Amino acid sequence: MKITFKHEIKTTENIDSKKLLDIILLHRKIKDINGFIKPKSPLDMSIFDFDKKYKANFKKVIKILSDIKKNKKMIVVYTDYDADGITGGAILWETLHLLGFSVMPYVPDRKIEGYGFSIYGIDKVKKQFDPALIISVDHGITKIKEISYAKSLGIKTIVTDHHLKGEKIPSDAEAIFHIPALSGSGVSYFFSKEVYMSFRGSETTEKSSERKSRSAGFLTSLEMTKLAHNFEIDYLALATIGIIADLVPLTGPSRSVVKHGLSVFPKIKRHGIKQLLKQAGIEDKVITPYEVGFMIAPRINAIGRLSHAIEALRLLCTNDEKRAYELSQKIGSVNIDRQELVEKSVKEAKKIINEKWPDLKKLPKIIILESNHWHEGIIGLIASKLVEEFYRPTIILTKNGVNYKASARSIIGFNITDFLKSLKEHLVDVGGHAAAAGFSIEQSKYDNFVKAATKLADKLIKNKDLEKTIVADLKIPVSKINLELIKSLETFEPYGIGNPRPVFLSEVQLSGASYLGKTQKHLKLYVTDSNQPATADNRSLELIAFNMGDKFKELSRGTKTQVIYTLEIDRWGGREKLKGKITWISDKFIS
């Protein structure tokens, strides 16, 4: 484990709230400090803010949509099956539906069709719906052949995506809205909002009885009122779920969506989200990125992993409270099955690793494992668990007919999608972003792929890259920390990928320690600066050390060590106090 820090506060220095914020934001390379602290509302942002050429693109989109509506043709919203795609698909499908379009959602079957557009999926859409237009959500930027095929069938295509581009983009798409700074649901939110803004004044969206009482520019239809509410609240919450679920950095426009989106959860009217929160036991809690990332999104993802994700989309869009309850219970049950299956499969994967490499020091720089029976829907989760434990890029493959389907996860600083694209001669298809990727491969090419990938990883990845590193924002004396200082850090919320909770490194000595919890697995420590007398009179900082109970016997008052920790304010019964959570404690104790 390598420990480092970005900035050090000396004992002799004075530090106030402004200086603390400025130091941390400077080292995080945040240039627009005011925009970061007080991000603009997504309601005041437009898809045109991301690229000026989108204005011309959108004129074309509105012309296509107007012709489709006039001629009563069908639109299909073709979405991805993960939480990001499902939330984005719900936003766009419902927007078009409420605007009076004939529109159907289509979610591919993960096992049969795989990610994004496929010839199979387009044929199925053509047969079922015979659409004039397909709009993608959270995919499409790399699907050149498939979009050309749709065009040959007389189907126009509009792409909304955020994933990495290939060397070429689909030239047969009518328009492309590609915004890497957002998630698929984020792109869908701004695309859908612009469609709504373009059509909301149209008399074709209103019932004849309403037109008589309408003044120009004012909306009177129930559908329009509902859409206005949705973009302010429900769709903003859905986009927030997708952004957090897809691990998009919470900076820039994504921070704007999430900051404002989390605040609207108490106002949501949507039965599906309300039942999902209830099923997760968090209906009365303040919703933060933790609740979204670990309780809401996994439930939406679970149904797409083990069943069919269309059920999740139905949950998010249903107007029937009873139906929402039934679907949320089903999704909760499937999520439990998913957890159990992941646990079992990870144990199997670790067993394979221990058998292949009994000396873990000889682990290759990239882990590649395959199985004939691992469920395709959880191979990405298996890869994530192995990266956490062994800290190496990991590829997990499972049999899918005559091919293998694969999911990859990576470590900091190693772009797994670029890596796989450099090996594309071995692969059928590949896509993803820096930290995660998916691909398929013919069985006959598997052995050569493993050899080539292992050789290339050995060349590209240095030994130092495989050493876990904890980087603290500040090395700071405990005596410099106070309640007001940490209160100022609450302006950094919401915390998440790209904007983690500030991390502190301190040299301390113990003024007290005790077990926490009935099982004695956890510790509560009281620490002061390492150069202060270890007496009860000195102001000490309370830190909780989860799963570190085995260190208790090594500790005594006056023990000196280093700790890395985060801080938050515990508010209870009208009182406020600082509390910290230790993420690392040195094994080098000095008594």
C-alpha positions in Angstrom: 0.0 0.0 0.0 1.4 3.4 -1.0 0.3 6.4 1.0 0.7 9.9 -0.3 -1.0 13.4 0.1 -1.6 16.4 -2.1 -0.9 19.2 0.4 0.5 19.6 3.9 -0.7 22.0 6.6 2.0 22.7 9.1 1.4 23.0 12.9 2.5 26.7 12.7 0.1 27.5 9.9 -3.3 29.1 10.3 -6.1 27.7 8.3 -9.7 28.9 7.9 -12.6 27.6 5.9 -11.9 29.5 2.7 -8.2 28.4 2.6 -9.2 24.8 3.2 -11.7 24.8 0.3 -9.3 26.6 -2.0 -6.5 24.1 -1.3 -8.6 21.1 -1.9 -10.3 22.4 -5.0 -7.0 23.6 -6.4 -5.5 20.1 -6.1 -8.6 18.6 -7.6 -8.2 20.9 -10.6 -11.6 22.6 -10.2 -11.3 25.9 -12.0 -14.8 27.3 -11.7 -15.1 27.2 -7.9 -18.3 29.1 -7.8 -19.9 26.9 -10.4 -18.8 23.9 -8.4 -20.1 25.1 -5.1 -23.4 26.4 -6.6 -23.9 24.4 -9.8 -26.5 25.7 -12.3 -29.9 24.1 -12.3 -30.4 21.7 -15.3 -33.6 23.6 -15.9 -31.4 26.5 -16.9 -29.2 24.4 -19.2 -29.7 23.3 -22.8 -28.3 20.5 -24.9 -27.0 23.3 -27.1 -24.6 24.3 -24.2 -22.6 21.1 -24.9 -22.0 21.6 -28.6 -23.1 24.5 -30.9 -23.6 22.2 -33.9 -26.5 20.5 -32.0 -28.7 23.5 -33.0 -28.5 22.4 -36.6 -28.9 18.8 -35.6 -32.0 19.6 -33.6 -33.7 21.5 -36.4 -33.4 18.2 -38.3 -34.8 16.2 -35.4 -37.8 18.4 -35.0 -38.6 18.2 -38.7 -38.4 14.4 -38.6 -40.6 14.3 -35.4 -43.1 16.7 -36.9 -43.4 14.6 -40.1 -43.8 11.4 -38.1 -46.5 12.9 -35.9 -48.3 14.4 -38.9 -48.3 11.0 -40.7 -49.1 9.0 -37.6 -45.9 6.9 -37.8 -44.3 4.9 -35.0 -41.1 5.8 -33.0 -39.1 3.2 -31.0 -36.9 4.3 -28.1 -34.2 1.6 -28.2 -32.5 1.7 -24.8 -29.8 -0.2 -22.9 -30.7 -2.7 -20.2 -28.7 -1.2 -17.3 -29.9 1.4 -14.8 -28.5 4.3 -16.8 -30.2 3.1 -20.0 -33.5 2.2 -18.3 -33.8 5.6 -16.5 -32.8 7.4 -19.7 -35.2 5.3 -21.8 -38.0 6.0 -19.3 -37.4 9.8 -19.7 -37.5 9.8 -23.5 -40.3 7.3 -24.0 -42.6 9.0 -21.6 -41.8 12.5 -22.9 -42.7 11.4 -26.5 -45.8 9.6 -25.2 -47.1 12.6 -23.3 -46.4 14.8 -26.3 -48.8 12.6 -28.3 -46.5 10.5 -30.4 -47.0 6.9 -31.2 -44.0 5.5 -29.4 -42.9 2.2 -27.9 -39.8 1.4 -25.8 -37.5 -1.5 -26.8 -35.0 -3.0 -24.4 -32.7 -5.7 -25.8 -32.4 -9.1 -24.1 -29.0 -9.1 -22.5 -28.3 -12.8 -23.2 -29.7 -13.1 -26.7 -28.9 -9.7 -28.2 -26.2 -8.2 -26.1 -25.4 -4.5 -25.7 -26.8 -1.9 -28.0 -28.1 -2.3 -31.5 -27.9 -5.7 -33.2 -29.2 -7.0 -36.5 -31.4 -9.4 -34.5 -32.8 -6.5 -32.4 -33.5 -4.2 -35.4 -35.3 -7.0 -37.3 -37.4 -7.7 -34.2 -38.2 -4.0 -33.9 -39.1 -3.8 -37.6 -41.4 -6.9 -37.3 -43.1 -5.8 -34.0 -43.5 -2.0 -34.5 -42.5 -1.1 -38.1 -41.2 2.3 -36.9 -40.3 5.2 -39.1 -37.6 6.2 -36.5 -35.5 4.6 -33.8 -33.9 6.8 -31.1 -31.1 5.2 -29.1 -30.5 5.8 -25.4 -27.1 5.1 -23.8 -25.7 3.3 -26.9 -25.2 3.6 -30.7 -22.1 5.7 -31.1 -20.1 2.7 -32.3 -22.8 0.8 -34.2 -22.1 1.8 -37.8 -23.1 -1.4 -39.5 -26.3 -1.8 -37.5 -27.5 1.8 -38.2 -26.7 1.4 -41.9 -28.8 -1.8 -41.8 -31.7 0.0 -40.2 -31.5 2.6 -42.9 -31.7 -0.1 -45.6 -35.0 -1.2 -44.0 -36.3 2.4 -44.3 -35.9 3.2 -40.6 -34.3 6.5 -39.6 -32.0 6.6 -36.6 -31.1 9.2 -34.0 -28.3 8.4 -31.6 -28.0 9.7 -28.0 -25.0 8.3 -26.2 -22.0 9.1 -23.9 -19.7 6.1 -24.5 -16.3 6.3 -26.1 -16.3 6.9 -29.9 -14.7 4.5 -32.3 -12.4 5.6 -35.1 -15.6 6.4 -37.1 -19.1 7.4 -36.2 -22.4 6.2 -37.8 -22.7 8.4 -40.9 -26.1 6.9 -41.7 -27.6 8.3 -38.4 -29.9 11.3 -39.0 -28.4 13.1 -36.0 -26.0 12.2 -33.2 -25.9 13.7 -29.7 -22.8 12.4 -28.0 -21.9 13.9 -24.6 -19.2 12.0 -22.7 -19.5 14.4 -19.7 -22.9 13.0 -19.0 -24.4 9.5 -18.6 -26.9 8.0 -21.1 -29.8 9.2 -18.8 -28.2 12.6 -18.6 -28.0 13.0 -22.4 -31.6 11.7 -22.6 -32.8 14.3 -20.1 -31.4 17.2 -22.0 -32.4 15.8 -25.4 -36.0 15.1 -24.1 -36.2 18.5 -22.5 -35.4 20.2 -25.8 -38.0 18.1 -27.6 -40.5 19.1 -25.0 -39.6 22.8 -25.3 -40.0 22.5 -29.1 -43.4 20.9 -29.0 -45.0 22.3 -25.9 -46.6 25.3 -27.7 -47.9 23.2 -30.5 -51.7 23.1 -30.8 -51.3 19.5 -32.0 -50.5 18.5 -28.4 -53.7 19.9 -27.0 -57.3 18.7 -27.0 -59.7 20.8 -29.0 -61.7 21.7 -25.9 -58.5 23.2 -24.3 -57.5 25.2 -27.3 -60.4 27.6 -26.8 -59.3 28.6 -23.3 -55.6 28.8 -24.1 -53.7 32.0 -24.6 -50.7 31.8 -26.9 -47.7 30.3 -25.1 -49.5 28.9 -22.1 -50.1 25.2 -21.5 -53.4 23.9 -20.3 -53.3 20.2 -21.1 -52.9 17.7 -18.3 -50.0 16.1 -20.3 -48.1 19.4 -20.6 -48.6 20.1 -16.9 -47.3 16.6 -16.1 -44.3 17.1 -18.4 -43.4 20.4 -16.7 -43.5 18.7 -13.3 -41.4 15.8 -14.7 -38.5 17.9 -16.0 -38.4 19.8 -12.7 -38.6 16.7 -10.5 -39.2 13.1 -11.7 -37.0 13.1 -14.8 -34.3 15.0 -12.9 -34.4 12.2 -10.2 -34.3 9.5 -13.0 -31.3 11.2 -14.6 -29.6 11.4 -11.2 -30.0 7.6 -10.7 -28.5 6.9 -14.1 -25.5 9.2 -13.6 -24.6 7.7 -10.2 -25.3 4.2 -11.3 -23.0 4.5 -14.3 -20.1 5.9 -12.2 -19.9 9.2 -14.1 -17.7 11.8 -12.4 -19.7 14.2 -10.3 -18.2 17.3 -11.9 -19.4 19.7 -14.5 -22.9 19.1 -15.9 -23.3 15.7 -14.2 -22.7 17.5 -10.8 -25.5 19.9 -11.7 -27.9 17.1 -12.5 -27.1 15.1 -9.3 -26.9 18.1 -6.9 -30.3 19.3 -7.9 -31.7 15.8 -8.6 -31.0 14.5 -5.1 -32.9 17.4 -3.6 -36.1 16.6 -5.5 -36.6 13.0 -4.3 -39.0 14.1 -1.5 -41.3 15.7 -4.1 -41.5 12.7 -6.5 -45.0 11.7 -7.5 -43.9 8.6 -9.5 -45.3 5.4 -8.0 -42.4 3.3 -9.3 -39.7 5.3 -7.5 -41.7 5.7 -4.3 -42.3 1.9 -4.2 -38.6 1.2 -5.0 -37.5 3.4 -2.1 -40.0 1.7 0.2 -38.9 -1.8 -0.9 -35.3 -0.7 -0.1 -36.4 0.6 3.3 -35.2 4.2 2.6 -38.5 6.0 1.8 -38.1 8.4 4.8 -34.3 8.9 4.4 -32.4 11.7 2.8 -31.3 10.3 -0.5 -27.5 10.7 -1.2 -25.3 9.1 -3.8 -24.8 6.2 -1.4 -28.6 5.3 -1.4 -28.7 5.6 -5.1 -25.5 3.7 -5.8 -25.9 0.9 -3.4 -29.7 0.5 -2.9 -31.7 1.9 -5.8 -29.5 1.3 -8.9 -28.6 -2.3 -8.0 -32.3 -3.1 -7.9 -32.9 -1.6 -11.3 -29.8 -3.4 -12.6 -30.7 -6.7 -11.1 -33.8 -7.3 -13.2 -31.8 -6.7 -16.4 -29.0 -9.0 -15.2 -31.2 -12.0 -14.4 -34.5 -11.4 -16.2 -35.6 -8.8 -18.7 -35.0 -5.1 -18.0 -38.3 -4.0 -19.6 -39.8 -4.8 -16.2 -37.7 -2.1 -14.6 -38.8 0.4 -17.3 -42.4 -0.5 -16.6 -41.9 0.0 -12.9 -40.5 3.5 -13.5 -43.3 4.5 -15.8 -46.5 2.9 -14.5 -49.4 5.1 -13.3 -50.8 2.1 -11.3 -49.8 2.1 -7.6 -50.7 -1.6 -7.2 -48.7 -2.5 -10.3 -45.7 -0.5 -9.0 -45.8 -2.3 -5.7 -45.9 -5.7 -7.4 -43.0 -4.9 -9.8 -40.9 -3.4 -6.9 -41.4 -6.6 -4.9 -40.3 -8.7 -7.9 -37.3 -6.5 -8.5 -36.4 -6.7 -4.8 -36.6 -10.5 -4.9 -34.5 -10.7 -8.0 -31.9 -8.4 -6.4 -31.5 -10.9 -3.5 -31.0 -13.7 -6.1 -28.4 -11.5 -7.8 -26.5 -11.0 -4.5 -26.4 -14.7 -3.8 -25.3 -15.6 -7.3 -22.5 -13.0 -7.3 -21.2 -14.3 -3.9 -21.2 -17.9 -5.2 -19.6 -17.0 -8.5 -16.9 -14.8 -6.9 -15.9 -17.7 -4.6 -15.6 -19.9 -7.7 -13.4 -17.3 -9.4 -11.1 -17.0 -6.4 -10.8 -20.7 -6.2 -9.7 -20.8 -9.9 -7.2 -18.0 -9.2 -5.7 -19.9 -6.2 -5.4 -23.1 -8.2 -3.8 -21.4 -11.2 -1.5 -19.1 -9.2 -1.0 -20.6 -5.7 1.7 -18.0 -5.2 -0.2 -14.7 -5.6 3.0 -12.8 -6.2 3.1 -14.5 -9.6 -0.3 -13.3 -10.6 -0.2 -11.9 -14.2 -0.7 -8.2 -14.7 -4.2 -8.8 -16.1 -6.6 -11.5 -14.8 -8.6 -13.4 -17.5 -11.0 -16.1 -16.3 -13.7 -18.0 -18.2 -16.5 -20.4 -17.2 -19.2 -22.3 -19.0 -21.8 -21.5 -16.4 -21.3 -18.0 -14.9 -24.4 -16.0 -15.6 -23.8 -13.4 -18.3 -25.7 -10.8 -16.3 -23.2 -10.8 -13.4 -19.8 -11.2 -15.0 -19.1 -7.5 -14.7 -19.8 -7.7 -10.9 -17.5 -10.7 -10.6 -14.8 -8.7 -12.4 -15.3 -5.7 -10.1 -15.0 -7.9 -7.0 -11.7 -9.4 -8.2 -10.3 -5.9 -9.1 -11.1 -4.8 -5.5 -9.2 -7.8 -4.0 -6.3 -8.3 -6.4 -6.0 -4.8 -7.9 -5.4 -5.9 -11.5 -7.5 -5.2 -14.6 -9.8 -8.2 -14.8 -11.7 -9.8 -17.7 -14.5 -12.4 -17.0 -15.9 -14.5 -19.8 -18.8 -16.9 -20.0 -20.1 -19.2 -22.7 -22.8 -17.7 -25.0 -23.7 -20.2 -27.7 -20.6 -20.4 -30.0 -19.1 -17.3 -28.5 -17.9 -16.0 -25.2 -19.4 -12.9 -23.7 -17.0 -10.9 -21.6 -17.0 -8.0 -19.2 -13.9 -6.1 -18.0 -13.1 -3.8 -15.2 -9.9 -1.8 -14.6 -7.7 0.0 -12.2 -6.9 3.7 -12.0 -4.8 4.9 -14.9 -5.4 1.9 -17.2 -8.0 2.5 -19.9 -9.5 -0.9 -20.4 -11.5 0.0 -23.5 -8.5 1.4 -25.4 -6.6 -1.7 -24.4 -9.3 -4.0 -25.8 -9.7 -2.0 -29.0 -6.0 -2.5 -29.7 -6.8 -6.2 -29.7 -9.9 -5.9 -31.8 -8.7 -8.4 -34.5 -9.5 -11.1 -31.9 -12.9 -9.7 -31.0 -16.4 -9.7 -32.5 -17.4 -6.4 -30.8 -16.1 -4.1 -28.0 -17.3 -1.0 -26.3 -17.2 0.8 -23.0 -15.2 3.5 -21.2 -11.9 3.9 -19.3 -13.0 1.8 -16.3 -15.3 -0.8 -17.8 -15.8 -2.6 -21.1 -17.8 -5.4 -22.6 -17.1 -7.5 -25.7 -17.8 -10.8 -27.4 -15.3 -13.3 -28.9 -15.4 -16.5 -30.9 -14.4 -19.6 -28.9 -11.8 -20.5 -31.5 -10.0 -17.2 -30.9 -10.0 -17.3 -27.1 -6.6 -18.9 -26.5 -4.8 -16.5 -28.9 -6.6 -13.5 -27.3 -5.5 -14.5 -23.8 -1.9 -14.8 -25.0 -2.0 -11.5 -26.8 -3.8 -9.7 -24.0 -1.4 -11.1 -21.3 1.6 -10.1 -23.4 0.4 -6.6 -24.1 -0.7 -6.0 -20.5 2.8 -7.1 -19.3 4.3 -4.5 -21.6 1.9 -1.6 -20.7 1.4 -2.1 -17.0 4.3 -1.3 -14.6 4.6 -3.0 -11.3 4.1 0.3 -9.5 0.7 0.6 -11.3 -0.4 -2.5 -9.4 0.3 -1.0 -6.0 -2.8 0.3 -4.3 -2.4 3.9 -3.5 -4.4 6.0 -1.0 -4.1 9.7 -1.8 -5.1 12.1 1.0 -6.2 15.6 0.1 -4.4 17.0 3.1 -1.8 16.0 5.7 -3.0 18.0 8.7 -2.5 18.1 12.4 -5.6 17.0 14.3 -5.4 20.2 16.4 -6.2 22.2 13.3 -9.5 20.5 12.7 -12.7 21.9 14.1 -16.5 21.8 13.5 -16.7 25.0 11.5 -13.9 23.9 9.2 -15.6 20.6 8.3 -19.0 22.3 8.0 -17.5 24.3 5.1 -16.7 21.1 3.3 -20.5 20.2 3.1 -20.5 22.6 0.1 -18.6 19.8 -1.8 -21.6 17.5 -1.6 -22.8 15.4 -3.3 -19.8 13.2 -3.0 -19.1 10.4 -5.5 -16.9 9.4 -8.4 -14.7 12.3 -9.4 -15.6 14.2 -6.3 -14.9 12.0 -3.2 -15.3 13.0 0.3 -12.1 14.9 1.4 -9.5 12.6 2.9 -7.1 13.5 5.7 -3.8 12.1 6.8 -2.6 12.8 10.4 0.2 11.7 12.7 -1.6 11.0 15.9 -1.3 9.4 19.3 -4.1 7.6 21.1 -5.8 9.0 24.1 -8.4 6.3 24.3 -9.7 3.2 22.5 -12.6 0.8 22.9 -14.4 -1.9 21.0 -17.5 -1.0 19.0 -20.4 -3.4 18.4 -21.3 -6.7 20.0 -19.0 -8.8 17.8 -15.9 -6.6 18.7 -15.1 -6.3 15.0 -14.9 -2.5 15.1 -13.0 0.1 17.1 -13.7 3.6 18.4 -10.5 5.6 18.8 -9.7 9.0 20.4 -6.7 10.7 18.9 -4.7 13.9 19.5 -1.6 15.3 17.7 1.4 13.1 18.0 3.4 15.8 19.7 0.8 16.6 22.4 0.6 14.9 25.8 -1.8 12.0 25.7 -4.0 13.2 28.5 -7.8 13.2 28.8 -7.6 17.0 29.2 -6.5 17.5 25.5 -9.2 17.9 22.9 -9.3 14.7 21.0 -10.9 13.6 17.7 -13.3 10.6 17.7 -12.6 8.1 14.9 -14.4 4.8 14.0 -12.3 2.0 12.5 -14.6 -0.6 11.0 -13.4 -4.2 10.8 -10.1 -3.3 12.6 -11.0 -4.9 16.0 -8.0 -7.3 15.7 -5.7 -4.3 16.3 -7.1 -3.5 19.7 -4.5 -5.5 21.6 -1.7 -3.6 20.0 -3.0 -0.2 21.2 -2.5 1.7 24.4 -2.7 5.3 25.5 0.2 7.2 24.0 0.6 4.8 21.0 1.7 6.9 18.0 0.8 6.1 14.5 -0.6 7.5 11.2 -4.2 7.4 10.2 -6.1 8.3 7.0 -9.7 9.2 7.6 -12.8 11.1 6.4 -14.8 13.5 8.5 -18.5 14.3 8.8 -20.8 16.1 11.3 -23.0 13.9 13.5 -26.3 15.7 14.1 -28.4 14.2 16.8 -30.9 15.7 19.3 -30.1 19.3 18.3 -26.3 18.8 18.9 -23.5 18.7 16.5 -20.1 16.9 16.8 -17.4 15.8 14.5 -16.9 12.1 13.8 -14.5 10.4 11.5 -14.1 7.1 9.7 -10.7 5.6 9.4 -9.9 4.1 5.9 -6.3 3.2 6.8 -4.2 2.9 9.9 -0.5 2.2 9.9 0.8 -1.1 11.3 3.8 0.8 12.7 2.8 1.6 16.2 5.2 3.4 18.6 4.4 3.2 22.3 
